[in-house]
């Protein structure tokens, strides 16, 4: 079994609190007994290599990830089997972003930390809006770089499949569908639930340190099996007795 939380933002996401440094996140994740996490900043991935480098000391496996905002303003969690795949996909995203700079007074700062918890850079690229890449194209590009797409918070009132498209697109290439923590709890969802034939999962969508691990799942998988093991465990759970 492995305890997972695959939707965690760092201070590189303008909407996350500024103390969300790689080291602080790993300390909190370790305290929450998490074994597999994913860093999923908005249209960004600069902190993923450092979190990956620091994670073994905390006994944590990091799945390279990103939360992409598509042209349709749909949020997609994209998980990669290898760090190189994420870095290559980042180039695709950067080329699809607006040339406008970030407006920190509106969106917040996009901070980059080093391993000593020192701020070493401000990302000035505007990353809080949709990239000029559509949903279908995103899936193709993600797959080309070894990525797996999981639509985020699919029933949320904004930036979701249902809010932007009006329905749940049960695209068979999606690895799963994510339900936001409040709805997961309100509807008494559990591991093994599905929607339109796809397994459901929940994560913390943490923007604050105290939220990390608050909506974790315990899956029959091993940390070393990475995202493929997570998704296989989700699929195999569907239809089983709780």
N, C-alpha and C positions, 0 to 999 in steps of 0.2 A: 504493500500500500504506500501511496505517496500523497501528501497534502499539498494542494496546488492553489495558486492564485495567479491567473494569467492576464491581468489587466491592471497594471501599476504604472502610474506616471511619475516622472522625476521633475525637478525644477526646470528642466528644459521645456516642459509644457507650460505655456504662459499662464494657464488656469490652475496650475498646481502651486502649493505653498513653497516658498523659497528655501525651506530647510530640507526639501526632498532631494538630498544628495545621495549618490550611490552608496556610500558607507552607512548613512542613516537608514536607508531603505533596507539594506541587508541586515542591519542590527535588529530592526523592527521585524523583518520577515523571520529571522532566526528565533526571536522571542515568541512569535506566533506559531512556531513549529512547522513552518512551511519548508517543503523540500524541493519544490519546483515553482519558479516564478517566471513571469515574462515582463519585461520593460516595454511599455507601449506608449511612447510619447506621440503627440499630435504631429504627424507628417515629419517626424524627426527620429534620429537613432544615435546621436552622438554619444550618449551615455552608455549604450549597450556594451561596447567593448570593455569599458572600465568595470561595469557591474559584473560582467563575465569573468574578468581577471580576478576580481576580489572575492567572488562567490565561494570558491572552494574552501576558503578559510572559515566560512560560516556553514559548511555542509549543505550548500544549496546549489541546485542546477538551474542555470538561466537559459530560457528559450529566447533566441533573438526575435524581437518583434517591433511592431509599429501600429499605431492607430491612424489609419489613413482616412482623410475626408475626401470623398469623391466629388466629381463635378455636380452630382445630384445632391450634395451635402449629406450623403450617407456615411456614417462611421463604420469602418471595417477594421477588425483586428486581423493582422496578417502575421503569421508565425513562420519562421524559417528554420530549416534543418541545420543550416550552417550560417555562421556570422558573415562569411563572404557573400552569401546570397542576399542578406539584408543590406549590406553595403552597396552592392550593385543595384538593388532595387531603390535605394536612397537616391542614387543618381537620376533614375527615372522620375522620381517624385520631385526632386529639386528642379528638373527641367520643366515640370508641369505647374510649378508654383508661380504665383504672381511675383513680379519684380519689385513690388512695393515693400518698403521696410516695415518691420513690426512697429506697432504703436503701443508702447509700453503703458501709457496712461490709460489706455482702453482695455488692452488684453492682459497686461502684466509682463514682467520681464521673463526672458528665456535664458536661464543661467546654466553655465557649464562648469562643473566641479572637477577637481583632480582627486587623486587617491588620498590626499591629506585633508580633504574636506575644505579646500580653499577654492574660491571662485576664480577661475582663470580666464573666463571669456563670457561675453554676452552674444547670443545668437541674434543677429539683427534682421534675419529673414522673416517675413510675415508667414507664419505657419498655422494660424488659427482659423483659416478659411479654406474652402474647398480647392483642391488642386484641379487643374484642367485635364483630368483623366476620368473617363466614365467608369461605371461599375463593371461592365463587361470587359473593357480594356484592362482594368485593374486586375481582374481575375486572371486574364491571359498573361500579363506581365509578372504577376506574383508566381504563377505556376512555372513560368520560364526561368525564374530565379530560385526555384525550390521552395516556394512559399505556399502556405495553406490559408485560405480566407475563412474567417468566422465573423459574420455580421454582428456588430455590437448592439447591445441593449435594444433588441429588435422591436419592442413594443413601446419604447419611450416616445414622448410627445414631440420630440425633435431629434434630428440627425439620426433617424433610424429607418429601416426598410419600410415600416408601416407609416411613419410620418411623412416620408418623402415620396414613396411609391404608392402608398395606399394599401399594400398587401405584403405578406411574407413571401418573398421570392425563394422558393425552396430549390434553388439551383443545386443540382447534384454534385457540383464541384466544391460546394461549401463543406468544410469539415464538421461544422456544428453550428448552432445558433446560440447566442448569448442572451440571457434575460437579466436585466438589472436587479441588483440585490433587493430593493424594496418590493418589487413585484414578485420575485421568487419567494420571498417570505410571506407576502400577503396571500398568495395563491397556494401556499404550502407545497411548493414544488420540491421534487426530490430527484436524486440521481436515477436515471432510467427513463425520465420523462422525455417526450419528443414532440416535435411540431412539424407537420408536413413531411414526415418521414426522416427528419434530421434530429440527432440527439441535442438536448438542451443542456446548457451549462450556465453557471453563474460565477462571477468574480467580484472583487471588491471595487474595481474602477477607482482605485485609491488616488486621490489628489492630496491627501493629508496623511501624515505618518500613522496616526491612530486608526486609520481605516484599513491598513494593510492586513490581510488575513481575515477580515471580518466576515467575508463571504467565501471562504475556501471550501474546496471539495476534497474528499478523501477518495482516491481512485485506486483500483487494483492495477497499478503499473509501477515501474521502476524509474527512478530519476534518470538513469542512463539511457532509457528508451526514448527520451525527448518527446517532441510534439507528436510523433507517430504513435508512441505508446499511449499518450494521453487520449488521442482521438480514437484509437482502437478500444481503449477501456470505456470511453463514452458510448461508442457504437454497441459494444457487447453488453452494456448495462440496460439498453432499451428493451423493455418487455419483461425484464426479470422482476421477480417479487422483491419488494423492499425488505 
